[in-house]
Amino acid sequence: MNQVNLIGRVGKDPEVKSFDWGKIANTSLATSRKIKDKDGSKKEITQWHNLSFHGTIVDIVEKYVKKGDQIAVTGEIQYREYEKEGVKKYVTDIYINSLEMLGRNKSENDEGTSAPTTQNPPLKPQEPIDDLPF
């Protein structure tokens, strides 16, 4: 079973792209954990994840998800590669099946609206999207 559950903060406002077959939204998610180093000092380790939203969930992401928001997501790990200027690049994406908003990043434009929890149907295998090298 290919499933990943993440809780973290959105690293940038989602980027939404439209195609003939529908829309996708991409953003990053920061997950952190605290550890003690050799000296006993507390240290925070942050990992960054590429999130890719497909299907009906994109409308929710486009409307409600903003940089700094805390979200919980469930999805599938997808690996892809592409070549840029003769150099092979490898990317790991998380294709999101469900999203839950946990906390808003308070901003001056925050209208106090809350996003519903939403879920996509299971992902179907699809051909890689060549024009998304991130």
NORUR-V895885 format. One line per field, one symbol per residue. psi: psi as a letter, one per 20 degrees, with the letter a starting at -180 (. if undefined). A space follows every 10 residues. Layout:
psi->???
This chain:
psi->pnpppqpapp hqpqopqqrh iaqqpqaqpp qqqprpahij qpqpppqppp popqbhhhhg ghhhprpiqp qpqpaqppqr qrppljppqp qpqoophqpp phqqoprijp jjqqqqpqpq rqqqprqqoh kml.
